[in-house]
């Protein structure tokens, strides 16, 4: 699994949350987000467990900003195209999530 640290920050949702079942018993929600920075934006993968699974899928959508707290880990994965180069994927297992800037579907006049 690698090194594990605590992470807290505001992220922008890049894709719709996907609900996945592990061993047909445990449900998780997984999607990619980015940390907005001035120079280089970093892409993270968020994983939600427990009661947050349905809440995140119900309330948050693409281009929303959320404040998250959780544990960050780095997974090494081999790039299939370039066998000599290993890439790293940053995964955050979220413990708490708060809305920051949500996109509204309603049009106000």
Backbone as a chain_set.jsonl record, in Angstrom:
{"seq": "XXXXXXXXXXXXXXXXXXXXXXXXXXXXXXXXXXXXXXXXXXXXXXXXXXXXXXXXXXXXXXXXXXXXXXXXXXXXXXXXXXXXXXXXXXXXXXXXXXXXXXXXXXXXX", "coords": {"N": [[0.816, -1.186, 0.0], [1.94, 1.284, 0.687], [3.098, 4.563, 1.776], [1.109, 6.278, 4.213], [-0.799, 9.13, 4.849], [-2.474, 11.967, 6.391], [-4.949, 13.961, 4.813], [-6.318, 17.102, 3.953], [-8.391, 19.261, 2.208], [-9.576, 21.41, -0.5], [-11.257, 20.274, -3.333], [-11.944, 19.777, -6.854], [-14.57, 18.211, -8.538], [-14.184, 15.92, -11.139], [-15.436, 13.874, -12.572], [-18.48, 11.935, -12.781], [-19.671, 10.375, -9.786], [-19.04, 6.915, -9.201], [-20.593, 3.984, -8.252], [-19.448, 1.102, -6.701], [-19.369, -2.383, -6.028], [-17.75, -4.411, -3.69], [-16.881, -7.712, -3.469], [-19.58, -8.333, -3.632], [-20.813, -7.341, -1.339], [-19.803, -5.086, 0.112], [-20.152, -1.677, -0.466], [-18.684, 0.935, -2.353], [-17.891, 4.277, -3.343], [-16.384, 5.821, -6.072], [-14.34, 8.227, -7.649], [-12.657, 10.655, -9.795], [-10.818, 13.598, -8.93], [-9.556, 17.002, -8.903], [-6.904, 18.92, -7.502], [-7.078, 22.252, -7.265], [-4.584, 24.431, -8.312], [-2.19, 27.108, -8.723], [-0.063, 26.624, -10.531], [0.442, 23.728, -11.364], [-2.088, 21.427, -11.691], [-3.159, 18.778, -9.642], [-4.215, 15.435, -9.987], [-6.424, 13.377, -8.23], [-7.716, 10.303, -6.878], [-10.722, 9.651, -5.339], [-12.087, 7.719, -2.696], [-14.99, 6.553, -1.204], [-16.551, 5.22, 1.69], [-19.019, 3.344, 3.543], [-21.642, 5.239, 5.053], [-21.257, 7.507, 3.558], [-21.246, 6.796, 0.893], [-23.775, 6.704, -0.542], [-24.63, 9.305, -0.045], [-22.722, 11.014, -1.273], [-23.018, 10.299, -3.979], [-25.626, 11.137, -4.384], [-25.753, 13.948, -3.835], [-23.552, 15.373, -4.989], [-21.919, 16.519, -8.001], [-20.349, 16.727, -11.295], [-17.915, 19.299, -11.627], [-18.422, 20.485, -9.158], [-17.179, 21.895, -6.116], [-15.643, 20.525, -3.306], [-14.922, 20.144, 0.179], [-12.661, 18.032, 1.616], [-11.676, 15.49, 3.973], [-9.337, 13.065, 4.792], [-7.499, 9.97, 4.394], [-4.484, 9.725, 2.714], [-2.938, 7.853, 0.158], [-0.366, 6.344, -1.8], [-0.252, 4.593, -4.742], [1.638, 2.424, -6.687], [1.641, 1.828, -10.106], [2.049, -0.047, -13.055], [2.685, 1.291, -16.21], [1.007, 0.417, -19.046], [1.703, 0.97, -21.703], [4.322, 2.007, -21.728], [6.643, 0.051, -20.65], [8.906, 0.355, -19.099], [8.558, 2.526, -17.456], [7.216, 3.423, -14.379], [4.169, 4.563, -13.018], [2.553, 6.691, -10.603], [-0.323, 6.596, -8.599], [-2.471, 8.669, -6.842], [-4.446, 8.156, -4.082], [-7.238, 8.942, -2.115], [-8.797, 8.039, 0.771], [-11.756, 8.923, 1.89], [-12.853, 10.441, 4.876], [-14.452, 12.487, 5.88], [-16.702, 14.802, 4.342], [-17.519, 17.947, 2.964], [-19.751, 20.348, 1.546], [-18.634, 22.892, -0.71], [-18.503, 24.765, -3.04], [-21.232, 24.454, -4.927], [-22.683, 23.433, -7.983], [-25.583, 24.785, -9.279], [-28.695, 23.533, -10.442], [-30.909, 24.994, -10.909], [-32.406, 27.845, -12.454], [-32.218, 31.181, -11.802], [-34.213, 34.116, -11.888]], "CA": [[0.0, 0.0, 0.0], [2.811, 2.453, 0.654], [2.991, 5.521, 2.864], [-0.235, 6.802, 4.446], [-0.822, 10.399, 5.547], [-3.786, 12.599, 6.461], [-5.106, 15.019, 3.817], [-7.491, 17.965, 4.067], [-8.304, 20.285, 1.181], [-10.689, 21.638, -1.411], [-11.026, 19.628, -4.622], [-12.977, 19.928, -7.877], [-14.983, 16.909, -9.053], [-13.963, 15.823, -12.582], [-16.307, 12.892, -13.201], [-19.606, 11.508, -11.953], [-19.348, 9.286, -8.859], [-19.376, 5.557, -9.634], [-20.783, 3.082, -7.118], [-18.854, -0.208, -6.972], [-19.547, -3.36, -4.949], [-16.625, -5.309, -3.462], [-17.341, -9.035, -3.007], [-21.05, -8.271, -3.608], [-21.271, -6.991, 0.0], [-19.369, -3.753, 0.53], [-20.26, -0.703, -1.547], [-17.831, 2.112, -2.303], [-18.042, 5.233, -4.435], [-15.049, 6.169, -6.531], [-14.258, 9.164, -8.77], [-11.444, 11.463, -9.868], [-10.926, 15.019, -8.629], [-8.281, 17.695, -9.032], [-6.593, 19.959, -6.525], [-6.779, 23.456, -8.047], [-3.391, 25.167, -7.918], [-1.824, 28.095, -9.736], [0.829, 26.095, -11.552], [0.115, 22.39, -11.857], [-3.188, 20.767, -10.994], [-2.917, 17.372, -9.33], [-5.394, 14.576, -10.081], [-6.537, 12.383, -7.164], [-8.875, 9.42, -6.904], [-11.359, 9.593, -4.032], [-12.857, 6.523, -2.38], [-15.904, 6.769, -0.086], [-17.076, 4.001, 2.292], [-20.072, 3.472, 4.55], [-22.798, 6.105, 4.808], [-20.908, 8.544, 2.583], [-21.392, 6.269, -0.466], [-25.011, 7.186, -1.163], [-24.698, 10.758, 0.115], [-21.889, 11.636, -2.3], [-23.642, 10.044, -5.276], [-26.889, 11.863, -4.452], [-25.657, 15.402, -3.723], [-22.455, 16.029, -5.683], [-21.821, 16.242, -9.431], [-19.166, 17.253, -11.972], [-17.588, 20.724, -11.471], [-18.636, 20.948, -7.791], [-16.011, 21.941, -5.241], [-15.944, 19.985, -1.986], [-13.842, 20.094, 1.153], [-12.564, 16.645, 2.066], [-10.672, 15.063, 4.95], [-9.162, 11.63, 4.668], [-6.161, 9.396, 4.403], [-3.917, 9.687, 1.372], [-1.969, 6.791, -0.088], [0.185, 6.344, -3.154], [-0.122, 3.254, -5.312], [2.437, 2.335, -7.893], [1.07, 0.964, -11.131], [2.852, -0.077, -14.262], [2.065, 1.828, -17.407], [0.958, -0.66, -20.036], [2.34, 1.379, -22.962], [5.756, 2.125, -21.486], [6.923, -0.957, -19.623], [10.031, 0.737, -18.26], [8.21, 3.639, -16.586], [6.14, 3.209, -13.409], [3.461, 5.779, -12.649], [1.984, 6.644, -9.268], [-1.692, 7.055, -8.495], [-2.751, 9.153, -5.502], [-5.794, 7.764, -3.669], [-7.649, 9.462, -0.817], [-9.949, 7.396, 1.381], [-12.377, 10.084, 2.523], [-13.529, 10.229, 6.152], [-15.457, 13.544, 6.001], [-16.869, 15.622, 3.146], [-18.364, 19.123, 3.167], [-19.938, 21.114, 0.305], [-17.951, 24.187, -0.736], [-19.2, 25.469, -4.116], [-22.01, 23.478, -5.679], [-23.327, 23.912, -9.198], [-27.035, 24.724, -9.123], [-29.444, 23.2, -11.651], [-32.016, 25.928, -11.036], [-32.123, 29.122, -13.079], [-32.912, 32.247, -11.084], [-34.507, 35.284, -12.722]], "C": [[0.86, 1.25, 0.0], [2.626, 3.327, 1.879], [1.567, 6.048, 2.968], [-0.129, 8.067, 5.29], [-2.232, 10.953, 5.547], [-3.826, 13.773, 5.489], [-6.386, 15.792, 4.097], [-7.345, 19.056, 3.016], [-9.555, 20.378, 0.336], [-10.325, 21.042, -2.761], [-12.21, 19.875, -5.556], [-13.287, 18.561, -8.469], [-14.88, 16.904, -10.575], [-14.914, 14.865, -13.288], [-17.412, 12.487, -12.235], [-19.185, 10.36, -11.036], [-19.859, 7.943, -9.372], [-19.475, 4.675, -8.395], [-20.316, 1.687, -7.518], [-19.109, -1.108, -5.767], [-18.325, -4.266, -4.889], [-17.159, -6.596, -2.854], [-18.858, -9.098, -2.844], [-21.621, -7.902, -2.242], [-20.994, -5.532, 0.348], [-19.462, -2.805, -0.659], [-19.318, 0.469, -1.287], [-18.202, 3.012, -3.475], [-16.659, 5.744, -4.778], [-15.155, 7.174, -7.68], [-12.988, 9.999, -8.67], [-11.765, 12.928, -9.583], [-9.573, 15.668, -8.898], [-8.137, 18.71, -7.913], [-6.244, 21.206, -7.325], [-5.581, 24.204, -7.462], [-3.048, 26.147, -9.022], [-0.99, 27.491, -10.865], [0.364, 24.778, -12.133], [-1.018, 21.807, -11.037], [-2.852, 19.298, -10.803], [-4.229, 16.605, -9.373], [-5.318, 13.529, -8.975], [-7.722, 11.479, -7.453], [-9.426, 9.356, -5.486], [-12.133, 8.295, -3.887], [-13.674, 6.81, -1.124], [-16.459, 5.43, 0.369], [-18.275, 4.34, 3.166], [-21.219, 4.371, 4.136], [-22.512, 7.194, 3.791], [-21.147, 8.103, 1.142], [-22.614, 6.85, -1.152], [-25.119, 8.703, -1.111], [-23.919, 11.478, -0.994], [-22.516, 11.475, -3.676], [-24.907, 10.873, -5.467], [-26.694, 13.374, -4.578], [-24.594, 16.066, -4.594], [-22.377, 15.586, -7.137], [-20.564, 16.895, -10.003], [-19.11, 18.774, -11.814], [-17.979, 21.304, -10.113], [-17.302, 20.973, -7.062], [-16.437, 21.435, -3.871], [-14.695, 20.049, -1.115], [-13.81, 18.679, 1.708], [-11.49, 16.497, 3.139], [-10.556, 13.556, 4.829], [-7.709, 11.228, 4.67], [-5.671, 9.216, 2.977], [-2.909, 8.547, 1.285], [-1.53, 6.858, -1.538], [0.344, 4.904, -3.603], [0.717, 3.336, -6.573], [1.742, 1.406, -8.867], [1.925, 1.061, -12.375], [2.044, 0.471, -15.426], [2.137, 0.758, -18.488], [1.689, -0.298, -21.327], [3.857, 1.456, -22.83], [6.13, 1.203, -20.336], [8.05, -0.55, -18.684], [9.667, 1.81, -17.245], [7.029, 3.277, -15.684], [5.481, 4.548, -13.117], [2.846, 5.581, -11.27], [0.585, 7.233, -9.304], [-1.94, 7.455, -7.045], [-4.211, 8.861, -5.182], [-6.061, 8.332, -2.284], [-8.89, 8.705, -0.37], [-10.595, 8.437, 2.289], [-13.113, 9.679, 3.806], [-14.659, 11.239, 6.346], [-15.502, 14.338, 4.711], [-17.852, 16.741, 3.457], [-18.555, 19.83, 1.826], [-19.207, 22.45, 0.398], [-18.612, 25.096, -1.769], [-19.909, 24.43, -4.956], [-22.653, 24.146, -6.868], [-24.825, 23.732, -9.03], [-27.69, 24.403, -10.455], [-30.583, 24.177, -11.896], [-31.555, 27.225, -11.674], [-32.909, 30.18, -12.337], [-33.09, 33.447, -12.004], [-34.382, 36.552, -11.926]], "O": [[0.497, 2.218, -0.669], [2.073, 2.895, 2.89], [0.893, 6.244, 1.957], [0.546, 8.08, 6.319], [-3.091, 10.481, 4.802], [-2.842, 14.5, 5.355], [-7.413, 15.206, 4.437], [-6.302, 19.705, 2.933], [-10.464, 19.554, 0.434], [-9.23, 21.268, -3.276], [-13.326, 20.144, -5.111], [-12.376, 17.831, -8.86], [-15.428, 17.788, -11.234], [-15.173, 15.023, -14.481], [-17.293, 12.673, -11.024], [-18.433, 9.477, -11.448], [-20.964, 7.846, -9.906], [-18.55, 4.626, -7.584], [-20.735, 1.155, -8.546], [-19.07, -0.652, -4.624], [-17.909, -4.825, -5.904], [-17.826, -6.559, -1.82], [-19.36, -9.842, -2.002], [-22.807, -8.128, -2.001], [-21.882, -4.831, 0.832], [-18.921, -3.085, -1.729], [-19.174, 0.932, -0.156], [-18.758, 2.554, -4.473], [-15.86, 6.06, -3.896], [-15.969, 6.994, -8.585], [-12.332, 10.052, -7.629], [-12.83, 13.431, -9.941], [-8.572, 14.981, -9.097], [-9.119, 19.282, -7.44], [-5.216, 21.227, -8.002], [-5.565, 24.56, -6.284], [-3.557, 26.031, -10.136], [-1.199, 27.821, -12.033], [-0.065, 24.726, -13.286], [-0.914, 21.705, -9.815], [-2.32, 18.653, -11.706], [-5.242, 17.073, -8.853], [-4.291, 12.874, -8.796], [-8.631, 11.856, -8.193], [-8.698, 9.047, -4.543], [-12.759, 7.826, -4.837], [-13.136, 7.252, -0.109], [-16.804, 4.589, -0.461], [-18.507, 5.507, 3.485], [-21.714, 4.284, 3.012], [-23.445, 7.754, 3.215], [-21.243, 8.949, 0.252], [-22.501, 7.43, -2.232], [-25.645, 9.319, -2.037], [-24.413, 12.441, -1.58], [-22.541, 12.425, -4.459], [-25.227, 11.268, -6.588], [-27.401, 14.019, -5.352], [-24.737, 17.247, -4.911], [-22.714, 14.452, -7.478], [-19.806, 17.539, -9.277], [-20.139, 19.449, -11.861], [-17.878, 22.516, -9.927], [-16.408, 20.177, -7.35], [-17.461, 21.859, -3.334], [-13.568, 20.012, -1.608], [-14.818, 18.183, 2.212], [-10.533, 17.269, 3.202], [-11.564, 12.852, 4.77], [-6.814, 12.036, 4.914], [-6.357, 8.629, 2.14], [-2.134, 8.309, 2.211], [-2.249, 7.373, -2.394], [0.99, 4.097, -2.934], [0.521, 4.213, -7.414], [1.305, 0.318, -8.492], [2.457, 2.122, -12.702], [0.868, 0.148, -15.595], [3.217, 0.257, -18.802], [2.242, -1.181, -21.983], [4.586, 1.019, -23.72], [5.945, 1.554, -19.171], [8.134, -1.068, -17.571], [10.389, 1.993, -16.265], [5.971, 2.873, -16.168], [6.168, 5.56, -12.982], [2.644, 4.452, -10.823], [0.342, 8.245, -9.961], [-1.659, 6.686, -6.126], [-5.108, 9.269, -5.92], [-5.225, 8.224, -1.387], [-9.916, 8.725, -1.051], [-10.043, 8.79, 3.331], [-13.883, 8.719, 3.825], [-15.702, 10.904, 6.908], [-14.477, 14.533, 4.056], [-18.871, 16.533, 4.116], [-17.611, 19.905, 1.039], [-19.166, 23.067, 1.463], [-19.222, 26.1, -1.401], [-19.268, 23.617, -5.622], [-23.113, 25.285, -6.783], [-25.287, 22.647, -8.678], [-27.289, 24.938, -11.488], [-31.164, 24.186, -12.981], [-30.424, 27.656, -11.451], [-34.134, 30.094, -12.246], [-32.209, 33.755, -12.808], [-34.592, 37.64, -12.462]]}, "num_chains": 1, "name": "protein.A"}
